[in-house]
Amino acid sequence: MSGEGYPKLKIRKLISFVLLLLILAVAAVIIVSLVLGYGFPPSWLSGMFSGRMPPISVNEFGFDIGRARTFTDLDGHIAAAGSLGIQVLDAGGTESLREPLRFSEPAITSYGNRCIAYDIGGTSVRVFDKTQILSSIETSNTIVSASLNHNGWFCVVTQGFGGFKGAVTVYNSSGDSVYGVQLATGYALSAQLSYDNKNLAILTLSETGSRITFYHNIDSEEEPAFAFDLIGGLIIDIVYLKNGNILAVSTESLIIIDDTGSSEELYEFYDKRLGGYTITNDFIALHLYDYGIGHQGRLITLLVNGTLLGEQILDREVISMSAFNNSLIILSDKVAFFNKELEEFEASIDNISAAGASKVLAVREDTALATSDNSAVVIRREEER
């Protein structure tokens, strides 16, 4: 071996050794996170990889799918559903998917690299990624809601028939129906499937308040495991957490329900009016209005264990709010950026005004989409100096 080649070989071995240590360290973090119930990926790790997504290079996205448009982030792309169908644009505004169809009341949500779009009051459901339709479902009865889990499995809630007050159908990632529930009591509002595809939670409106019915081991059990009732209260949303618990959002509090049926109030706001909320893997954000004092209220951020992260008093109306990783973005008279401790950042003065926007979508920690029926404007956070 020559004297010139030997140092180069040592350098290559050293680089390979460092890379191996890095890979092992990341693998160890993932394993520890899964064992401790934090889920995958850890928030800092997901932030590291999401930072590698191509930066959004346009100031406005050119969607042309009719009225009543609604938007979601799709793993670095932007997806939208409107009265004339579905459209996906990449970070540079180039179309990667289009599906023409008629939606009377379009709705859309995403999880990871998949989206589900559906027609509230209609019968059409589409599941898709950045470039192709993965499942096309036409229901027999009108759709109330639909949801998607991180494995690509999805639930569709429809109105009841033949004496039933609602129905829930669970589909696997291939679009095959694998489980169904007909509800004889209570009107079904939404359904959520657990991370392991085994447990199903159904939110219904009952004569006495709200009920969440839990079905365990849906591949083998048909009867519900238990039900949680909020007598005299209204639950508006349920979310399966990675540890298997359900987070229920009511008009007066946040409630945690575990897989045995035990419940605890995570955060209560009986003296406030819920103006909006958003839930991420990293934190929960609430906008709470003070009763009888115009638009005065406050922003609250907290962890799923109830730890308060930040609180800020507001005296302006909040039209919409959204979150991405460790950032919270709100739309009021302007778009405002916060971290999860509610420290506020400035929006860039180089961006087009968000006047007339009706919703905000956080697409990066430092980038938001202010949307209306006529525009989808990109708003960026001012770079720190």
C-alpha positions in Angstrom: 0.0 0.0 0.0 1.5 3.4 -0.9 2.0 6.1 1.6 -0.3 8.4 -0.3 -3.3 6.1 -0.3 -3.1 5.1 3.4 -4.2 8.4 4.9 -7.1 8.6 2.4 -8.2 5.1 3.5 -8.1 6.1 7.2 -10.2 9.2 6.5 -12.8 7.0 4.6 -12.9 4.6 7.5 -13.3 7.4 10.0 -16.2 8.9 8.0 -17.9 5.5 7.7 -17.5 5.0 11.5 -19.0 8.5 12.3 -22.0 7.8 10.0 -22.5 4.4 11.6 -22.6 6.1 15.1 -25.1 8.7 13.8 -27.4 6.0 12.4 -27.2 4.0 15.7 -27.9 7.1 17.7 -31.0 7.9 15.7 -32.2 4.3 15.9 -31.7 4.4 19.7 -33.8 7.5 20.0 -36.6 6.0 17.9 -36.6 2.8 20.0 -36.6 4.7 23.3 -39.4 7.0 22.1 -41.6 4.0 21.1 -40.9 2.2 24.4 -41.8 5.3 26.5 -45.0 5.9 24.4 -43.9 9.1 22.8 -44.6 7.7 19.3 -42.7 8.1 16.1 -41.1 10.3 15.1 -40.0 12.3 18.1 -40.8 16.0 17.6 -37.2 17.2 17.3 -36.5 14.4 14.8 -39.5 15.1 12.7 -38.5 18.8 12.7 -35.1 17.9 11.5 -36.4 15.9 8.5 -39.2 18.3 7.7 -36.6 21.0 7.4 -35.3 19.2 4.3 -38.5 19.6 2.4 -38.2 21.9 -0.6 -38.9 25.5 0.4 -42.1 27.0 -0.9 -40.9 29.2 -3.8 -44.2 30.9 -4.8 -46.2 33.8 -3.3 -49.5 32.4 -4.3 -50.8 29.0 -5.3 -53.0 28.8 -8.4 -55.8 26.4 -7.5 -58.8 26.2 -9.9 -61.2 23.6 -8.4 -64.3 25.7 -7.9 -65.8 27.2 -4.7 -65.8 26.2 -1.1 -62.2 25.2 -1.2 -60.5 23.7 1.8 -56.7 23.0 2.1 -54.2 20.8 3.9 -50.5 20.2 3.9 -49.5 16.9 2.2 -45.9 16.0 3.1 -44.4 19.1 1.5 -47.2 19.6 -1.1 -50.5 21.5 -0.7 -53.7 19.6 -1.4 -57.1 21.2 -1.9 -60.7 20.0 -2.3 -63.3 22.2 -3.9 -66.7 22.1 -5.6 -65.1 20.8 -8.8 -62.7 18.2 -7.4 -59.2 17.6 -5.9 -55.9 19.2 -6.8 -52.3 18.9 -5.4 -49.5 21.4 -6.1 -45.9 21.0 -5.2 -43.8 23.6 -3.3 -43.2 25.4 -6.6 -46.9 25.6 -7.5 -46.7 22.8 -10.2 -49.7 20.5 -10.3 -49.0 16.8 -9.4 -52.5 15.5 -9.1 -56.0 16.5 -10.3 -59.2 14.5 -9.8 -62.4 16.1 -11.3 -65.6 15.4 -9.4 -68.5 17.3 -7.8 -68.4 18.1 -4.1 -71.3 20.0 -2.6 -69.5 20.6 0.8 -65.9 19.5 0.3 -63.7 18.6 3.3 -60.1 17.4 3.4 -57.6 16.2 6.0 -54.1 14.6 5.8 -51.8 12.3 7.8 -48.2 11.9 6.7 -48.1 11.2 2.9 -51.8 10.6 2.4 -55.0 12.7 2.2 -58.7 12.0 2.5 -61.2 14.2 0.8 -64.9 13.8 1.1 -68.2 15.4 0.4 -70.2 16.3 3.5 -73.9 15.5 2.7 -72.7 13.7 -0.5 -71.4 10.2 -1.2 -67.9 10.6 -2.6 -64.6 9.8 -0.7 -61.1 9.9 -2.2 -57.9 8.8 -0.6 -54.7 9.9 -2.4 -51.0 10.8 -2.1 -49.0 13.4 -4.0 -49.5 11.9 -7.4 -52.3 9.3 -7.5 -55.7 8.3 -6.2 -55.3 5.3 -3.9 -59.0 4.6 -3.0 -62.3 5.8 -4.5 -65.4 5.1 -2.4 -69.0 5.9 -3.2 -71.2 5.4 -0.1 -74.8 4.3 -0.1 -75.8 7.0 2.4 -74.8 10.6 2.8 -71.5 11.3 4.5 -71.2 13.0 7.9 -67.4 12.9 8.3 -64.3 10.9 7.6 -60.9 10.5 9.2 -57.5 9.0 8.4 -54.9 7.4 10.6 -51.1 7.3 10.2 -51.2 3.8 8.7 -53.4 4.9 5.8 -56.5 3.2 7.3 -59.6 5.4 7.3 -63.1 5.7 8.8 -66.3 7.0 7.0 -69.3 8.1 9.0 -72.6 8.1 7.2 -76.2 8.8 8.1 -78.3 5.9 9.3 -81.0 4.0 7.4 -83.6 1.4 8.3 -84.1 2.6 11.8 -80.4 3.2 12.5 -79.1 6.7 13.4 -75.7 6.3 11.9 -73.1 4.0 10.5 -69.3 3.8 10.6 -67.2 1.8 8.1 -63.5 1.2 8.6 -61.3 0.7 5.5 -57.7 -0.6 5.4 -54.9 1.2 3.5 -55.9 -0.7 0.3 -59.5 0.7 0.4 -61.1 -2.6 1.5 -63.9 -2.4 4.0 -62.8 -4.4 7.1 -65.3 -3.4 9.8 -68.7 -1.8 10.2 -70.9 -0.5 13.0 -74.6 0.4 12.8 -75.8 2.7 15.6 -79.4 2.3 16.9 -79.1 5.2 19.4 -77.3 8.5 19.1 -76.4 10.4 16.0 -72.9 9.6 14.8 -70.7 12.7 14.3 -67.2 11.3 13.8 -65.0 8.3 14.3 -61.3 7.7 15.0 -59.1 4.6 14.6 -56.2 4.0 16.9 -52.6 3.9 15.7 -52.4 0.1 15.7 -55.7 -0.2 13.7 -57.3 -2.3 16.4 -59.5 0.2 18.4 -62.3 2.4 17.2 -63.9 5.4 19.0 -67.2 6.8 17.8 -68.5 10.2 18.9 -72.3 10.5 19.0 -74.8 13.1 20.0 -77.3 11.6 22.5 -80.5 12.8 24.1 -78.6 13.6 27.3 -75.4 15.0 25.9 -72.4 13.5 24.1 -71.2 9.9 24.1 -68.0 8.2 22.9 -68.3 4.5 22.3 -65.2 2.4 22.2 -64.7 -0.8 20.2 -61.6 -2.8 21.0 -60.0 -5.5 18.8 -62.2 -4.7 15.9 -60.8 -7.6 13.9 -62.4 -10.1 16.4 -64.9 -8.3 18.7 -68.3 -6.9 17.6 -69.7 -5.5 20.8 -68.5 -2.2 22.3 -65.9 -2.4 25.1 -67.4 0.6 27.0 -68.8 4.1 26.6 -68.0 7.5 28.0 -70.9 9.9 28.6 -70.7 13.6 29.0 -74.1 14.4 30.5 -75.4 17.8 29.5 -72.2 18.6 27.6 -71.2 18.8 24.0 -68.1 17.1 22.7 -67.1 18.6 19.3 -64.0 16.5 18.4 -62.0 13.4 19.4 -58.4 12.5 18.7 -56.6 9.3 19.3 -53.2 10.0 21.0 -50.2 7.8 20.3 -50.3 6.3 23.8 -53.8 4.9 23.0 -55.8 7.5 25.0 -58.5 9.6 23.5 -58.4 13.4 23.8 -62.0 14.8 23.7 -62.6 18.5 23.0 -65.8 19.8 24.5 -67.2 23.3 24.6 -66.0 23.6 28.2 -62.9 21.4 28.7 -60.4 19.0 27.4 -60.9 15.4 28.6 -58.5 12.4 28.5 -60.1 9.0 28.3 -57.9 5.9 28.6 -58.4 2.4 27.2 -60.1 1.2 30.4 -62.8 3.9 30.4 -61.2 6.1 33.1 -61.3 9.8 32.4 -59.8 13.0 33.7 -60.2 16.7 32.9 -57.0 17.9 31.3 -58.0 21.5 31.2 -61.3 23.3 31.9 -62.5 26.7 30.7 -66.1 26.9 32.0 -65.9 30.7 32.3 -64.7 31.1 28.7 -66.1 30.5 25.2 -64.1 28.3 22.9 -63.1 30.3 19.8 -60.8 27.7 18.2 -58.3 25.0 18.8 -55.6 23.0 17.1 -53.9 19.8 18.1 -50.4 18.5 17.1 -48.1 15.7 18.3 -46.2 18.4 20.2 -48.8 20.5 21.9 -52.5 21.7 22.0 -53.5 25.3 21.4 -56.8 26.9 22.5 -58.3 30.3 21.7 -60.7 31.3 24.5 -63.0 34.3 24.4 -64.0 36.2 27.6 -67.8 36.2 27.7 -69.4 39.7 27.1 -66.1 41.5 26.4 -66.1 41.8 22.6 -63.1 40.0 21.1 -61.0 39.9 24.3 -59.7 36.5 25.2 -56.5 34.5 25.4 -54.3 32.0 23.7 -53.4 28.9 25.7 -50.8 26.2 24.8 -50.3 23.1 26.7 -48.9 19.6 26.5 -51.1 16.4 26.4 -50.2 15.8 30.0 -51.7 19.1 31.0 -48.5 21.1 31.5 -49.2 24.8 30.6 -46.7 26.0 28.0 -47.8 29.6 27.4 -50.7 32.1 27.8 -51.2 35.4 26.1 -54.1 37.8 26.3 -55.6 38.9 23.0 -58.0 41.8 22.2 -58.6 40.9 18.5 -60.8 38.4 16.8 -59.2 35.1 15.8 -60.6 33.9 12.4 -58.5 30.7 12.1 -55.6 28.9 13.7 -53.2 26.2 12.6 -50.0 24.6 13.9 -46.9 22.8 12.4 -44.3 21.1 14.7 -43.4 23.8 17.3 -45.2 26.7 15.6 -48.7 28.1 16.1 -50.1 30.5 13.4 -53.3 32.5 13.8 -55.3 34.6 11.3 -57.0 37.7 12.7 -56.5 41.2 11.1 -53.1 39.8 10.1 -51.2 36.5 10.1 -49.3 36.1 13.3 -46.6 33.5 14.1 -45.9 32.1 17.6 -43.7 29.3 19.0 -45.4 26.8 21.3 -44.5 29.0 24.3 -46.5 31.8 22.6 -43.5 34.0 21.9 -44.6 36.0 18.8 -42.6 36.5 15.6 -43.0 39.1 13.0 -44.5 38.3 9.6 -42.4 39.4 6.6 -43.3 42.8 5.2 -42.3 41.4 1.8 -45.4 39.3 1.6 -48.8 40.0 0.1 -51.5 41.0 2.6 -53.8 38.3 3.9 -56.8 40.6 3.8 -60.0 38.7 2.8 -58.6 35.3 3.9 -61.0 33.1 5.8 -58.5 30.4 7.0 -54.9 29.9 7.7 -52.9 26.7 7.1 -49.5 26.2 8.7 -47.3 24.5 6.0 -43.9 25.0 7.7 -42.8 26.4 11.0 -42.1 29.7 9.3 -44.6 29.6 6.4 -48.4 29.8 6.3 -51.1 29.7 3.6 -53.9 32.3 4.0 -56.8 31.1 1.9 -60.2 32.1 0.6 -62.4 31.0 -2.3 -60.4 33.3 -4.6 -56.8 33.0 -3.4 -54.2 30.9 -1.6 -51.5 33.4 -0.5 -48.2 32.4 1.1 -47.2 34.3 4.2 -43.7 34.0 5.6 -42.3 34.7 9.0 -39.6 37.4 9.2 -36.2 35.9 9.4 -34.4 36.3 12.7 -31.5 38.6 12.5 
